[in-house]
Amino acid sequence: MFIRCAFFRGRVKAGMEEAFDRHVHERLVPLWTRFPGALEVRVLRQVESDVSDPELAMVLAIRWASREDIARALDSPVRCESREVSKKLFEMFDGTVFHTVFSAGEFALSAS
């Protein structure tokens, strides 16, 4: 299992929070959920942290079965569309965005 994350390190511009959230939910989530091979899409918004740096305005986490699935999605037409629609999001954001792929283990919770 693999999870590819987009880390939005920084902050949403003052007064743009609602527009940022609306753009993510109305315009981008419908595209991200169409990535071929995606098993799960999560949009994480930082509520609190035990450190002041980094400040993460958002993390997009998409789960995949294989690295080949990630490669196919990154090469897909929906990715190109997503990148174009994301330009508006970047106008509302002060910071940087970087991507990381994690290998992910899943563990059942104890029944006790």
Sequence and secondary structure as in RCSB ss.txt:
>XXXX:A:sequence
MFIRCAFFRGRVKAGMEEAFDRHVHERLVPLWTRFPGALEVRVLRQVESDVSDPELAMVLAIRWASREDIARALD
SPVRCESREVSKKLFEMFDGTVFHTVFSAGEFALSAS
>XXXX:A:secstr
 EEEEEEEEEEE TT HHHHHHHIIIIIHHHHTTSTT  EEEEE     SSSSS EEEEEEEEES HHHHHHHHT
SHHHHHHHHHHHHHHHTEEEEEEEEEEE         
